[in-house]
């Protein structure tokens, strides 16, 4: 199966479904960001600490796999020079919608997060990469490309899923039952049988997902050449909606710097 094409169509469909991560910020939020008052999410609920950001005014910034009219417009309103890069044309259209509505300058580029050949070495001073590499079958190429396109001293802010989430049977977890079924790293292509894949992914047109080990998520950033300088964990807001959130935080955010 062509993962990139399937996930492109699935995220285009998620825009039509008004998935949370496809809904643009409103004009009031943009107005606050213009005053330097903004909260930016790369995991479900905890805003990125403002101390993690470099000076945003005129900062060349890549919002990586970050379409949807959320992170990119906030950063543009705060003064950054923003390029939003995403696999989904409809997600990119959300960023263009906010840019037109609120008079922002935002460039949009379509492509695969693991291949940033559209950009020269050392193009950006900031990369913002919200939880999205769970839709890529390999994550280490993402980190290597981030390192390449960042200039020295540049900052990578990344959110990603703790692989522990992928240990459990999803259908049972939706019923509140935590049943360990899979090993890590997990893959929708490898670990679901054909009937499950048809019922849970193909017929409803949902994105294919992949877990990545912490050795690849965190160690992969270090191996690419980054130095980690910030870390926090997060979870879904309501334990009633997510049984795992009763017990631990299952999302991670990191701040990394290119020396």
N, C-alpha and C positions, 0 to 999 in steps of 0.2 A: 504494500500500500504506500502511496506517495503521501508521507506525513505532512509535508509543507502544503500541498494542495488541499488535502482534507481539512487541515486546521484553518486554512484561509477561508474556506467555505463555511466552516463551523463558526468562526468568529464573526463573519459577515452575518450569519443567521442570528448570533447572539445580540448583535446590534438591533436587529428587527424585534427580538424578544425583550429588549430593554434590560439586558443583564446589567447588574450593578456596575461592572467595570467598563461599560460602554456608554454611560450616561454623562454628558458634559457638565462641567461646573456652570453655575449660573453667573449672571453679570454682577451681582452683588459680591460674590466671592472674588471675581476678577478685580473689582474696584478695591477690595481690601488688600489683595496682593499687590496692587499698584502702590499702596501705602506701606508695603513691606510687611503686611499682616497676613500670613497664610500658613496653612497646615497642609503638608504634602504627605500622602500615604504611599508606601511601597510594600506594605503588608496590610492586613485587614483593618486595624483600628488605631495603632499607635503612630502619631505623626513623627516624621524624621526630625530629630533635634535640630534646631536652627544652627547650633554650633557646628553641625556636620557640613554645612554648605560653605563653599568659598564665596568671595564677593561675587554677587550675581550680575551686577551692572556690566553689560557688554560681554558677559562670559559666553564663549562658544559652548553650547550645551547640546548633548545628544540624549534624547529620551528614547531608550532602546526597548523595542517590543512593548511600547508604551502608548499606543493609540487609545482613543476613547474620549478625548477632549477633557482630560483631567490634569495630569502632571505637566504636560507641555504648556498649556495656556497659563497655568499658575506661574511657571518659571518665566515665561515671556512677559507677563504682566509685572513681574518683579524686576525686570530689566535684562534678563538673559537673552542671548541670541540663540533661538531654539530651532533644532531640527528634530522632528518626530519620525522615528523609523519603526515600521510595523509590517507584519505579513498581511494584514487585513485591510483592503481598500475602504471598507465601510467604517472601520475604526479610525483610519486616517481622515475620512470625511468628517468625523465628529470634531477633530481638531481644526479642520478648515472652517467648519461651521462657527466655532467659538471665535476663531481669528477674525472672520468677517463680521460677526455680530458685535464684537468688542474692540475692533480696530487694532488687532495684534498682528505682528509679523511672525509667522510660523512657517517654516519649510516642512514639507512632508515627503517622505521617501518610502517606497514599498520594497520589502525584501526580507531575507532570512537573517535572523539575529546572529547566526553563526558565521555569516559571510558579509563583511562590511566593505567590500571592494569599491563601493561608491564613494568612499572617503579615503583621503590620503593619510599617511602616517602623521601623528601628532596634530590632528585637526581640532580636537576639543579639549577644553579645560575641565569639563564636568560631564559625567555620564550618569543618568538616572535610569535604573533598570528595575522596575517593580516586579512582583512575583509573576513570572511568565516563562522562565526557562524550564518549567515542568511540561511545557508543550514542545520542547526540543529533545530529540533522542540522545544527543550528546551535549554536554555543557562545557567541557574544557575548551572547545573551539570558540565559544562565546567569550570566555575570559581572555583568551589570547588575542582576539580581535579588539576587545576593549582596551587592552594594554597597548596595542599597536596604534590605535587612533587617538589615544590620550597623549597630551604633551607632558613632559616632565613636570612633576608637581600637581598633575591633574588628579581629580577625585572621582572614584566610582562608588555610587550609592546603590546597593543591590538588595532586593528582597527575594527570598526563596522559601520553598516548602521544606520543613524538616522531613526527612524520608520516613520517619516513624509513622506519618499519616498513611503511608501506602502499605503498611503491614496488614491492614484490616479489610475484610470483605465490605465493600461499599454498601451493598443492599442491606446487609445486616446492621451496619453502622447507622444507616438511615432509620432503622427501627429502634435504635438505642442499644444495640447489642454489639459489643466489641469482640469480634471473632478474628483471631489471627489466622491469615490464610496465605499471605504472600511473603516472599523473601525480597530483600533489597539488594540491588536496585530493581525496581518494578517497571514493567512495560505493559501498556494496554495491548500491544501487538503480540507479546510473548506469553503473558500470564492469563489472558482471558481466552476462553474457547470461542469458537465461531459463533455459537448461539448467544453467548453473553455479549460479545462485541456487537452483534447485530442489534440486540435489545437495548443496550446501554449507550452505544456510541453511533452506530451507522444509521439506524432508523430515526432517532431523534436529532441526528446531526450534531453531536457534541464533539469537542476537541479530543484528540488522542492525548493521553498524558503519560509521563515518564518520571519516575523518581530518580534522583541522583544522590549518590552517597555524600556524606559530609566530607570525605576525602576529596571528592570531585568539586563540591560546592565551595568549600573553604580552602582545602589544600590546592585545588585548581587555581584559585586566585593567587595564592602564594607562589605556586610553580610558574605561573605566567609572569611573575616578577613584582606583584603588588605587595605592599606592606599594609597590614590591617591596623586600623586606628580607631575603630568603633564597632560595637556589637550590641544588639538587643533582640529580645524574643517577643512574639506576639501570638494572639489567638483570635478565633472568632468571638464576636461580642457576647453571644448568649450560649451558655452551656446547654440550655434546653434545645438549641438548634444544632449543636455539635457535641456529641458525647465525649470526644477526646478533650474538649476544652474544660471539662470538669477536672481533669487530672494534670494537664501540662500545656505549655505553649508550643505550638507546632509550626510557627513561622519564624524566620530568622531574617534580620537585616544586618548588613555589614557596611562599614565605611572603609574603603581601601584607597591607598595613594600610590601613584606611580613615582618612584624615586627620581 
